[in-house]
Structures are given as structure tokens and as C-alpha cells.
Amino acid sequence: MADDITFNCVFQIVPGRFGEFKTLVRSMVEMSKQESGCLAYEYSVSEDNLTVHIVERYQDSDAILHHLSETFSKVAKEFDELASCSSFVIVGTASEQVQSLLAGANPIYVRNFDGFSK
């Protein structure tokens, strides 16, 4: 069984501030591309630019810890000023350390029980 972990998040953007959020995301994407353990990092937005869906996939819990400490920590304050989390689902088995760090976001943890990826 794979150790990879996927985040499926939905964020509400402060009205009128999507442009700022988009600029911030661009820098986060560029930083995340450099992380060997970050396997996917995708943002999608609703027509009204108020709801953003994020899919992040990491090789394992160590890759998540690296992302949180080396990438997200640099932009967390600004990110939190521009967006609020309305849904956070973590697919896979995250370490206790990851769970502790993300507890404030109230994620829902689920595990795969059937299916495949190609």
C-alpha cells in the first residue's frame, strides 16, 4: 500500500481579493514544485472567484512536514488573511506529528478501501 497522502480542501476567498490570492498561490506553486515529496499541487476556482478547491498530494508525512515548515510557513499569515477553510479532507494515513500540526484546521481523515490510480 502506498504511503502517499492527499489533501482535498475547499477555501472561501475574501470578496474582492482573489487577485491577491492568485498572486500568492503562484509563488506557493513555484516553491512547491521544488519539493521532491510534493507529487501534486493544484488550485481550481469557481466562476465567481469566491471558492477555491485545492488538491495536494504528498509522498508521505515527511513530505507534508517539509511543505508546512519550508513553504507554507512563509505565506501562512497572508494566506489566512485572504482565505478561510470550509472543508479539509485528508486521504491516507498521516503521522501523529502531521495530525497535531493540522488539528486547528479540523480535517476529516479518510482512507482508501477500493479503487486504483494510473
Steps between C-alpha positions, in 0.01 A plus 500: 500500500627846412597750767384799296256740661254727321345822626164606354423849627235761430568863590281808488681806366441843647277681246697728271837348595533211255768687303721520810428136580588393145834682522577335834408157362733550202795540739386198705474286186851597393642415844306173518629390158846485656390256772588144398227357726222721362338289227205725409402856590193626314264795552160544334258792542125550462355737239446774760862473630376439854554126545832326444552124495852378573641153439841427650665160491812414694734202494463449876467682832862620487423678172202673665714611793757639256229687307348649814834613645682607183226630270169567669656660807635780277152601384264371770412839647413653164316183391284511813417867436373418151323167546318288757471124496149358463598137440820302551515127424820301534515172310763260632678439825669812634748478785406617849729801450315603182164445670610716792619783272177498299258453791396867497363459146265224623576258216298188435721193456397226258678201353468329165327166503463427126594640161817574306724773359687488170 
